[in-house]
Amino acid sequence: MKSPLPVRDGVNATRLRLPPEGPWDTALDYMLHRWGHIDPEGILARFDGGEIVAADGSPLRRDTPLAEHTFIWYYRTLPAEERLPVEITVLYRDEHVLVADKPHFLPTTPGGTYIQESALVRLRNTLGLPDLIPMHRLDRMTAGVLMFSVNPETRGLYQVLFERRAVRKEYECVSALDPSGLAPGLSASGRGPDGGAHDAGWAVKRFAAPVVVRNRMVKSRDYLLASVVDGEPNAETRVGLEQVGGPDEAPRGLFRLEPHTGKTHQLRVHMAGLGVGIMNDPFYPVLLDKAPDDYSRPLQLLARAIRFRDPVSRRDVEFRSQLTLQEAPAAP
């Protein structure tokens, strides 16, 4: 449903569904019931100023009956936000799409305490693109390639690609390789007790060929966490080990991940389930106490690339992130 109010300060107007009936005579009564304890004078001022409107853009009055409208729109009062110490980079832009490199810690869209400090709002305001809409999402803690639609007239063509899973996504992550999981006789460096070099360590042996993880995932009703349950698989990821390195006491592996589905926290859950949880993950395999963001220790997960056949140009295209994972083992 299209909003009758334009984007303001990079943020869409909020839509509210009014109940068809209840102990409230007017729309104002209902809004005071919902939010009157926060800012009753502000609500009254918005009604008097014509800032709360119906689907046709007509302003509501103080005496507008509750049942006269199903949906109404208004602008939220935006909280003061400190700018996050991260920057977003535009990788590509044409008349139809924009592709950006989203940094860790920046959410894709407004939500909770992050409104102006989201990739969408930052780009709308910086580039003057009020119609910008994300074609997919990355977790706030995940960095990498993020694609937006610029043109509402061609937006549906790109949306269909994602709906039909015609967009191939490639991720990278860095995981700590627990020495306790080494194959018998091998150290973390892949050397035997006599110091002689072996072909690979335990991780290389375990991931000698890519592993495909398939299971059923559900999101908790009480929290954002996802978990694996019995049932028909609805989540699938192909996992391959690209490189191993680091000191003997703290070996690390660089993995390539290719998700076939896009469930909440799918990659993080699948890596934890394989016993190689992603470094600096505060949720999986163990939920840590909430703490302020540590910008020196971002989640080591990166959306490296997306590939698809452009529905407008009919050409195969690929966009790759220019970011790196700080914990990735150095190339030999």
C-alpha positions in Angstrom: 0.0 0.0 0.0 1.6 3.3 -1.2 2.0 5.9 1.5 0.2 9.2 0.8 3.1 11.0 2.5 6.5 11.4 0.8 9.8 10.2 2.4 11.1 12.8 4.8 14.7 13.0 6.0 15.2 9.7 4.3 12.5 7.9 6.4 9.1 6.7 5.3 6.0 7.8 7.0 4.6 5.3 9.5 1.4 3.4 8.7 -1.0 2.6 11.5 -4.0 0.2 11.3 -6.9 1.5 13.3 -9.2 -1.1 15.0 -12.7 -1.2 13.5 -14.3 -0.8 16.9 -13.5 -0.5 20.6 -14.0 1.8 23.6 -12.7 4.7 21.5 -15.0 7.1 19.7 -12.3 8.8 17.5 -8.9 8.0 15.9 -7.5 10.6 18.3 -8.8 8.7 21.3 -7.2 5.5 20.1 -3.8 7.2 19.5 -3.9 8.8 23.0 -4.7 5.3 24.4 -1.6 3.9 22.6 0.9 6.7 23.1 -0.7 9.3 25.2 1.6 8.4 28.2 4.6 9.4 26.0 3.6 12.7 24.3 -0.1 13.6 24.5 0.6 17.3 23.5 2.6 16.1 20.5 -0.3 13.9 19.3 -2.8 16.8 19.6 -0.5 19.1 17.8 -0.2 16.7 14.9 -3.9 16.4 14.5 -4.3 20.2 14.6 -1.5 20.6 12.1 -2.9 18.2 9.6 0.1 15.9 10.0 -1.9 12.7 10.4 -3.5 11.6 7.1 -5.8 9.0 5.6 -5.0 6.8 2.5 -6.1 9.6 0.2 -3.8 12.1 1.9 -6.7 14.0 3.6 -5.8 15.1 7.2 -7.7 13.7 10.2 -9.4 16.0 12.7 -9.7 15.6 16.4 -13.3 14.4 15.9 -12.6 11.9 13.0 -14.6 8.8 14.0 -12.5 5.7 14.7 -14.2 3.6 12.0 -13.9 6.1 9.3 -10.4 4.9 8.2 -8.6 1.6 8.4 -5.1 2.9 7.8 -3.6 6.3 8.7 -0.1 7.7 8.2 2.1 10.0 10.1 5.8 10.9 10.6 7.5 9.6 13.7 9.5 11.9 16.0 13.0 10.7 15.3 15.3 10.0 18.2 18.7 11.7 18.5 21.3 9.3 17.2 25.1 9.2 17.4 26.7 8.6 14.0 28.2 5.1 13.9 31.9 5.2 13.2 31.6 3.2 9.9 31.1 4.2 6.3 29.1 2.8 3.4 30.6 2.8 -0.1 28.7 2.8 -3.5 30.2 0.0 -5.8 27.8 0.6 -8.7 24.9 2.8 -9.8 22.7 3.1 -12.8 19.2 4.2 -13.5 17.8 1.0 -12.1 19.9 -0.3 -9.3 22.5 0.8 -6.8 25.0 -1.7 -5.2 26.8 -0.7 -2.0 29.4 -2.2 0.3 27.7 -2.2 3.7 30.1 -2.1 6.7 29.7 -4.1 9.9 27.4 -2.6 12.6 25.3 -0.6 10.1 21.7 -2.0 9.8 20.2 -2.3 6.3 16.9 -0.6 7.1 15.6 1.6 10.0 14.5 -0.2 13.1 14.7 0.0 16.9 17.3 2.6 17.9 18.8 2.8 14.4 16.8 5.1 12.1 19.1 7.7 10.4 22.0 5.3 11.1 20.9 2.7 8.6 22.3 2.0 5.1 19.0 2.9 3.5 18.5 6.2 5.2 22.1 7.2 4.8 22.1 6.5 1.1 18.7 8.2 0.5 19.9 11.4 2.3 23.4 11.4 0.8 22.5 10.7 -2.8 19.0 12.4 -2.8 17.2 9.1 -3.7 13.9 9.0 -1.8 12.7 6.0 -3.8 15.6 3.8 -2.9 14.5 0.4 -1.6 16.7 -2.6 -0.6 16.3 -5.7 -2.7 17.5 -8.0 0.1 18.9 -7.5 3.6 22.1 -8.1 5.5 22.2 -8.5 9.3 23.5 -5.4 11.1 26.6 -7.3 12.1 27.3 -8.6 8.6 29.2 -6.6 6.0 29.3 -6.7 2.2 27.4 -6.4 -1.0 23.9 -5.0 -0.7 21.7 -4.2 -3.6 19.0 -1.5 -3.9 16.4 -0.6 -6.4 16.5 3.0 -7.6 13.6 3.0 -10.1 10.1 2.0 -9.0 9.1 1.2 -12.6 11.7 -1.6 -12.9 11.7 -2.6 -9.2 9.5 -5.6 -9.8 11.8 -7.1 -12.3 14.6 -7.3 -9.7 12.3 -8.4 -6.9 11.3 -11.4 -9.0 14.9 -12.5 -9.3 15.3 -12.7 -5.5 11.9 -14.4 -5.0 12.8 -17.1 -7.6 16.3 -17.5 -6.1 17.8 -16.5 -9.4 20.5 -14.4 -7.5 23.6 -16.4 -6.5 25.1 -15.2 -3.3 28.6 -15.8 -2.1 29.8 -15.2 1.5 33.1 -15.5 3.3 33.6 -16.1 7.0 36.5 -16.7 9.4 36.1 -19.4 12.0 38.5 -20.4 14.9 39.6 -24.0 14.4 39.6 -25.6 17.9 42.8 -27.6 18.3 40.9 -30.2 20.4 39.2 -31.2 17.2 42.4 -32.2 15.4 42.8 -35.6 13.8 45.0 -37.9 15.9 48.7 -37.2 15.6 48.3 -33.7 14.0 49.0 -30.3 15.5 47.1 -27.2 14.6 49.7 -26.5 11.9 49.1 -29.9 10.3 52.4 -31.3 11.5 52.9 -34.7 13.2 54.7 -35.3 16.4 58.0 -35.7 14.5 57.6 -32.2 13.0 57.1 -33.5 9.5 54.6 -31.7 7.4 51.3 -33.4 6.5 49.0 -32.5 3.6 46.5 -30.9 5.9 45.2 -30.4 9.4 42.0 -31.7 10.8 39.9 -28.9 9.2 41.3 -29.6 5.8 40.5 -33.3 6.2 37.0 -32.6 7.4 36.3 -30.1 4.6 38.3 -31.8 1.9 35.2 -31.5 -0.2 32.5 -28.8 0.3 29.9 -29.8 2.8 26.2 -29.1 2.2 24.1 -28.4 5.3 20.4 -28.9 5.1 18.0 -28.6 8.0 14.9 -26.9 9.3 15.3 -23.6 11.0 12.8 -21.5 13.0 13.2 -18.1 14.6 12.4 -17.8 18.3 9.2 -15.9 19.2 10.9 -14.4 22.3 14.2 -13.3 20.7 15.9 -12.9 17.4 17.8 -16.2 17.8 17.2 -19.0 15.3 17.4 -22.7 16.0 17.3 -26.1 14.2 14.3 -28.3 14.7 13.0 -31.6 13.3 11.1 -31.4 10.1 11.3 -30.8 6.4 14.5 -28.8 5.5 13.9 -25.2 4.7 17.6 -24.0 4.9 20.5 -25.0 2.8 24.1 -23.8 2.7 27.2 -25.1 0.8 30.3 -24.7 2.9 33.9 -25.0 1.6 37.2 -24.4 3.3 39.4 -22.0 1.3 42.4 -21.4 3.5 43.9 -22.3 6.9 46.4 -20.3 8.8 47.3 -18.6 12.1 49.4 -19.7 15.0 49.3 -23.2 16.4 47.5 -22.1 19.5 44.8 -20.2 17.5 44.4 -21.6 14.0 41.8 -20.0 11.8 40.0 -21.0 8.6 38.6 -18.9 5.8 35.4 -20.5 4.5 33.3 -19.8 1.4 29.6 -20.0 2.0 26.9 -20.3 -0.7 23.4 -20.2 0.7 20.6 -21.6 -1.4 18.0 -20.1 1.0 17.9 -17.1 3.2 16.7 -17.8 6.7 17.4 -15.5 9.6 21.0 -16.1 10.8 21.2 -19.2 8.5 25.0 -19.0 7.9 25.8 -18.3 11.5 23.7 -21.3 12.7 25.0 -23.6 10.1 28.7 -22.8 10.8 28.1 -23.2 14.6 26.4 -26.6 13.9 29.5 -27.7 12.0 31.6 -27.0 15.1 33.3 -24.0 13.4 31.3 -21.0 14.7 32.1 -17.7 13.1 34.6 -15.6 15.0 33.2 -12.8 17.2 29.6 -14.1 16.9 27.8 -13.1 20.2 24.8 -15.4 19.4 26.1 -18.7 18.2 27.0 -21.3 19.4 26.7 -19.5 22.8 24.5 -16.5 23.5 26.6 -13.9 25.3 25.4 -11.1 27.5 24.4 -8.0 25.6 27.3 -5.5 25.5 28.1 -2.3 23.6 29.4 -2.8 20.1 33.1 -3.4 19.9 34.1 -1.9 16.6 37.5 -3.5 16.8 36.0 -7.0 16.8 33.3 -7.2 14.0 31.6 -10.5 13.2 33.8 -12.2 10.7 31.1 -12.6 8.1 31.1 -10.9 4.7 28.7 -11.0 1.8 31.4 -11.3 -0.9 29.5 -11.3 -4.1 26.1 -11.5 -5.9 25.6 -12.7 -9.4 22.5 -12.7 -11.7 21.3 -12.0 -15.2 20.1 -8.4 -15.3 16.5 -8.4 -16.3 16.9 -5.0 -18.1 20.2 -5.4 -19.9 19.9 -9.2 -20.3 23.6 -9.5 -19.3 25.2 -11.6 -16.7 26.5 -9.3 -13.9 28.6 -9.8 -10.8 29.2 -7.4 -7.9 32.0 -8.1 -5.5 32.8 -6.5 -2.1 36.0 -4.6 -1.7 36.0 -5.2 2.1 38.2 -7.7 3.9 37.8 -9.8 7.0 40.5 -8.7 9.5 40.9 -12.2 11.0 41.3 -14.0 7.7 44.5 -16.1 7.5 47.2 -14.7 5.3 47.6 -16.4 1.9 50.6 -18.8 1.8 
